[in-house]
Amino acid sequence: MGNPLFATKSLDTLMKEAEETGEHSLKRALGPVNLVTLGIGAIIGAGIFVLTGSAAALYAGPAIMLSYVLAGVGCAFAGLCYAEFASLIPIAGSAYTYGYATLGEIIAWIIGWDLILEYAFGAATVASGWSSTLVAFLQDYGINLPPQICDVPGAQWVFYDGRWAPLTTLNLSASQLTGLPQATARFNLIAFLAILAITTILIVGIKESANFNTAIVFVKLTAVLTFIAVAAPFVFKHPQIAHANWGVFLPQNTGTFGFYGWSGVLRGAGVVFFAYIGFDAVSTAAQEARKPQKDMPIGILGSLAVCTILYFVVSGLLTATVHYSRLNIGAPVSLAIRETGVKWGSYIVNAGALAGLSTVMLVMLLGQSRVFYSMAHDGLLWKWAGEIHPRFRTPYKSTAIVGLCVATLGALVPIGNLSQLVSIGTLLAFVIVCTGVWILRVRRPDLERPFKTPWVPFVPLMGIIVSLGLMAGLNGLTWVRLIVWLIIGMVIYFTYSVKHSRVRNSLK
């Protein structure tokens, strides 16, 4: 008998689980449109509204368009591998389940535990961004929320120019601050309530969650298309402005790797790659798709294709409207639309940013509760985490507990660099999925695959190389945090999971 640490979950068992129905199983309610919009809901968020500007200003200039193409191609390699697995093994759990079927239990545990971290910090980070965006959105209409409930404890806010704003965002001297009303934030109630609202929607049902997501995705796409509709005529009517801003499409490298030139395009791709994170969350809903074999590849690759085209067009118009050197700010798309002089456009774009961040929270929390559910179902996590609500048919206990933890995290912790932790978790998942597709092709070439990744092993190998390259570019502190989290996971695995694992117990 082989090492039980590397025991794999048989594909026959997985297929049986995929066919389960009844009140103790997840409800199959999602069609291809739901899945594509679920993907777009996860992908279009902080990326298109925030990252594009800073990446153009700091690394690539107008050539940020090429960075998006490069990052999109890198994601496509991983996306093709995800599509094969999602159609072959239509089970909730994404990379965790795929790792269990091909690489063994210990690898599955590592990736499942890693995904829990990725989705939790992702949702908490976005909740903080959502809170700031809501405050700014309401201020456009003359509504000022009390700063004590709008930020993490200890953050200083100042009333300046008719609105409350965090002190860190204002360039004021000590003498200018004298006499201005100031306040200290105590608890980010806005972020806390946002996560609780999303958690409630997820508990009520997957169809309701998907419909809510679909409705908001259309609001978000309206905002992106409004920007394109306003900025494109402006660029064509003022070719001299576009010509001045695009005079140097690929700024000359400063002499340091990653700052402009071709290495800047590469560094820019590493930064905006994180704007694509989320398409993997589509695969966590595989057990709730009506026809997963046909619809999962459409959901994953369709959402990737739509978002790559939108990112390319928006980044081009953004750098043509505003010189790239001015774009290193929190809301570059809002700045660009203000430059066109179309005031109503900025209201729509801010509403779209708010909608965009809402759907990212929804998909992140959906993904995390489904990974929790799959791990509990396999005996690797506590039994309560896998319990399904008899009426709503959702994993309500794990969703509620995860939601409460994430809400508290988003309300109390200044997130800062933790977005990099989200990225390293996703990239590790990509590596495992690409490796799993390659291994399964060698071990089980006979399997009927409704969707086949083309050019194996070239595509999986490129997915592995691109992901590892991007992981290597992240800072050292991110690696330390990931290792500490995985050590905590190993303690749980060896004290609880090894005794309760269904696969291990079936081998005895």
N, C-alpha and C positions, 0 to 999 in steps of 0.2 A: 504494500500500500504506500502511496506517495505521502509527502509531508502534508498534514492536514491544514497547515497555514496556507497552502496553495491549492486547497480543494476548490474545484470550480462547481458552479451551480449548473446542472445539466440543462441543455436547451429544451429538452422534452418537458421538464418541470416548468420552465419559463413559459413555454407555449400553452401549457395547461392553465397557468395562472392568468395568462392574457385572455383566455376564453371564459374565465369565471364571470357569472352574473349573479344577481340577487342583492339583498340589502347589505351584505357584508363586503361587497366589491365596489370599486369606483364606477361611476356612471358614464357610459359612452355617449357623449352628447355633442362632440365637436366635429364640425365639417372643415373642408379645406380653407374657406374664407376665415373662419375663426382662428385656424392655426397660423395662416399668413399674418393676420392682424395681431395675433399673440406675439409673433416674432417681431413685427414692426413696433409693437407696444414696448417690447423689451429693448430694442436697439435704438430707436429714435428717442432720445431723452437728453441727458446732460451732454452727450457727445456733440450733437449738431448745434445745440444752443450755447455751449460753453467752450468745449475743447478746441474747436476749429480755430477760433481767434488766437488763443495763446500759442497753439502749435505753429500757426502761420507767422506770428510776431517773433517767436523765439528761435525757430529752427529752419523753416522751409520757405518763408515768403509766399508769393502766389503759387509756387510749385507744391503747396500743400495739396493741390488737386491730385498730383501724382502720388503723394503719400497715401491718400484715400484709396487710390486704385491698387497700390501695393498692399495695403492692409486688407483690402477686400479680396485680393487674390489669395493672400495667406489664410484668410477665414474660409475661403471657398474650399481649400484642401481639407480643412477640418470638417466643414459643412457636408462635403460629399461622404466622409466617413461616418458622420452622425446619421446621415440619411439612410445609409445601408443598415446600420444597427437599428435605427428606429422603426424601419419597415420589417426587419427580420425578427426583432424582439420588442413588440409593442407594449412595453411595461413601464410604469412610472419608475423614475429613479435615474434616468439618463446615464451618464458616464459610470455611475456606481454599478448599475445593473450590467452594463456592457463589460466592465472590468471583472465582475463576478463570474460572468459566463466564459471569459477567455483567459484571464491572468491569475485568478485565484482569490480566495477570501481576504487575505491580508492586504492585497493591493486594492480590492473593492472597499475594504474598510477605510483605508487611507484616503481614497478619492471621495468616498461618501462623507467622511468627517471634514474633509477639505471643502466640499461643496456647501456643507452647512455653514461654515465660516464665510465662504464667498457670498452666499445669498444674504446672510444676516447682516454683514457689514455693508454689503451693497445697498440693502433696503434702508439701513440706518443712515448711511451717507446721503442717500437721495432724500430721506425725510428732512434732513437739515437743509438741503438745497431747496426743497419744496417750501419749507417755512420761510426762508429768505425771499423766495420768488413771490409768495402770497403777500408778504408784507409790502414789497415794492409794487405789486399789482394793485393792492388796495390804496396805496399812497397816490397812485395815478388818479384815483377818484376822490382824493382829499380825506381818506379814512386812515387815521394813525392808530395802530394797535399799541397797547401798553408794552414798552420794551422788556419789562420784567418777565413776560411770558413768551418772548420771541427768540431767545437765544440760550446757550448753555450757561450754567451758573458761573458768575464772575465776569462775564463779558460786559464791557463798558459801552454804553450808547449815549449819543449826544443829540439834542434837538437843534438842528441847523437848517436854515433855508426852508423853514416850514414843514420839515419832516424829521422823524427819528431815524438815525442811522448808526451802525456800529462805528466806534471811534477809529478802528483800524482802516476803515474805507475812506476816511476824511483826511485830507492833507492840511491839517490846521496846526498853527503854532500855539504855544502855551498862552500867549497874550490874547489870541483869537478865541481860545476856549473859555477865558474868564467871563463869567456872567451868563454863559449858555447853560440851559437846563441839562442835567446829566442823570443817568439812571444805571443801575447794575442789574443785569438779568439774573433770574433765580432758577428758572426751569423752562425748557422749551416746550411749553404746553401745545403749541401749534403742531410741532413735529410729532409729539406724543399722540394727539387726537387723530392726526392724519393716518398713522399706522394702525390705530385701533379701528378706524372706519374701514380701511382696506381689509383688515383681518375679519371684520364682521361680514363683509361682502363675500370673502372666500369661504367662510363657514356656511353661509346660506346656500351656496351651490356653485358647481363648476360652470353650469350653463349661464347662470346669472353673472358670474365673474367674467366669463368670456364675452357676454353681451355688453356689460359695462365697459370692458376693455375695448371692444369693437367700436362702441359709440365714441369713446374718448380718442381712439386712434384717428377717427375721422376729424375730430377737432384739431388734433395735433398736425395731421397732414394738411388741413386747411391753413394752419399757421405757416407751415413750411411753403406751401404753394402760394400763399399771399405774399410772402417775402420774395419768391421768384417772380410773381406777377408784377410787383412794385419795382423791384431792383432791375429786372431785365430792361423794361422801357427806359428807365433812368440812365442805364449804361449806354443804350443805343442813342438816346437823345443827347448825351454828353460824352461823346467819344474822347474828347480831350482829357476828361477826368480819368476815364478808364485807361487811356494811353499812358498818362502820368503814373498811375498806380501800378500798371503792369509793365512799365518801361523796362524794369529788370525782373523778368519772370522767375529766374533762378539766381537769387543773390549769391555773390561770390563767397566762398568759404572764408571764415575769419582766421583760419590757421589751426582751429581746434576742431576735432572730430565732432560732428553732430550740429555744428552751428553754421547753417546755410550750406550751399553747394549740394552735391549729391549725397554726402553723408548726412546733411540736414534733412533731406527728403526721407532718408532711412530712419533717422531719429524721429522725424515727424510721424512716420508710419507707426513706429512703436508707441507713440503717444495717442494717436487717433485710433489705433487698433482697439483701444478700450471703448471707443464709441460703438464698436460692433458687438461688444459683450452682451449676451442676452439671447442670441439665436439658439444657444444650447438649451435654454429654458423651454423652448418649444418641445424638445424631446422628453422633458419630464411629464408632459401631458399625454404621452403616447397611449396610456391605458384608458384615456378618456376620449380618444378619437374614434369616430364611428367606423371609418375604414382606414386603419393606421397604415396598412401596407401601401396603399395608394396615396393617402393624404399627407403622411409625415414628410416624405421628400419634398412635396409641393410646399408645405409649411416652412421647412427649414431653408430650402434653396430660394423659394419665392421671396421670403422676407429679406434674405441677404441681397438678392438682386435689386429689389426696389430701393433698399436703403443705400446701396453703393451708388446708384444713379443719382439719388437725391443729394447725397453727401458731395458728390463730384460737382453738381450744378451749383449748390449753395455755396461751397467753398470758393468756386470761381467768381460768382457774383459778389460775394463778401469782399474779396481782395480787389475786385475791380471798382467797387463803390468807395471803400475806405482803404487808405494806404496801410499795408500790413503792419508797419511799425506802431500803429495806434490800436491794434486789436488785442493786446494782452490785458483784457478786462473780463469781468464776470459775465457780461451780457453783450457780446460782440454783434449778434444779429439785431438786437434792439438799437444799438448805436448806428449800424448801417442803414436801418430803415428810417431812423430819425434824420440821417444825412440826406435822404431823398426828399424830405419835407412833407411826407405823407403821414400825418399824425395818427389817423385811425389805424394805419398799418401797425404802428407800435403797440396799440392796445391788443390787436389780434395776435401778434407775435408773443406778447407777454402771457396772454391767455393760453396760447399753444404750449409755451414752456411749462406752465403750470400743469396742463393736461399731460404733457410728455413725461414729467416727473411722476405724476400719479400712476401712469400705467407701468412705469419701471418698477415702482414699489409693489404693485399688484403682481407682476410676473416674478419678481425676486421672491416674494413671500409664498407664492404658489409653488415655485420650484423647490424652496426649502422644505415646505411641509410635505411635498411628495417624496423627496429623498428620505426624510425622516420616516415616512410611512413605509417605504420599501425596506429600509434597514430594520425597522421594528417587525415587519412581516417575515423577515428572514431570521428573526431571533437575535439580531446583533444589537438592537436597542430595546429599551423597556417596552413591555407589552402595550401599555396605555398609548404609546405614540402611534400605534397602528390601528387603534379602534376607529371604526367608521360610524358616523351618525346614522341611525336607521332611517330617518326621514330625509335628511339633506344629502346623504351618501357622500360625505366629505370626511377627511381625517380631522375631526373637529377639536380633539384634545391637543394634538400636536400643533395645529394651526393657532389655537388660542394661546398656548404657552409660548410658542415662538413669537407670536405677535406682541405679547406683553414684554418679553425680553428685548425685542428689537425696538419697541416704542420707548422703553426706559433708556436703552443705549443711545438712541437718536436724540433724546431730550436732555441727557446729562453729559455725554462725552463729546468734546470737540473732535470731530472726525479727522480733519486734516489729511495726512498722508495715507490714511487707511484705505483710500480708493486703490492704492497700489496693491494692498493685500487682496482686494477683490480680483485684481488682474492676475496676480500670481496663481491664485486658486483656479481661475478659469483656464489659464495656459497649461497648468498641470493636468487638468481634465482633458484638454485637447490632446496632449501627448499620449495619455492612456487610451483614449478612444482610437486614435490613429494606429497605435501599436496593436490594439485589440483586433481591429479589422484585418490587419496583415496576418496576425497569428491565426485567426479563425479561417482565413483563406487557405492557409497551409494545412491546418488540422482537419478542417471539415469542408473540403472543396465540393462535396456532394450536396450541401444544403441548398434548398431552393430559396434564392434571394429575390424578393419582389423588386428591390432596387439594388443595382450593383455599382459600387464605386468603380469608375473607369481607371485604367492604367495602374493597377496594383502590381508591384509595391511602390511605384513612383509617387503617386498621390499621398499615401500615408506617410512615406518617408519625408516628403516636402513639408507636410503638416507638422511632423515631429521637429524637423530642423528649424522651421520658422518659429514655432512656439518656444523651443529651447533658447533660440537666439533672443527673442523678446524677453524671456525670463531673466537671461543673463544681464540684460540692460537695466533691470530694476535695482533699487538701492539695497544695501546690506541689511538695514533695519527690517525691511520687508521680509527678507529671508529668515531673520532671527525670529520674528513673530510667527511666521509659518511653522518653523521647527518647534517652537514652544507649544503651539496649538496641536501639532501632530503628536508630541510627547504626551499631552493630556489625553488625547484620543487613544494612544497605545495603552495607557493605564486602564481606561474603561474597557478596551478590547480584551486585555488579558485577565481582568478581574470579573467581567460580566459576560461579554460576548462569546468567549470560547466555551463557556458552560451551556449557553442557551442557543447556540447556532444550530439551525435546522439541518443545514448541509452536513456539519460535523457529526451531529447525532445520527444522521442517516447512514454514516460510514461505519458506525460502531457495530 
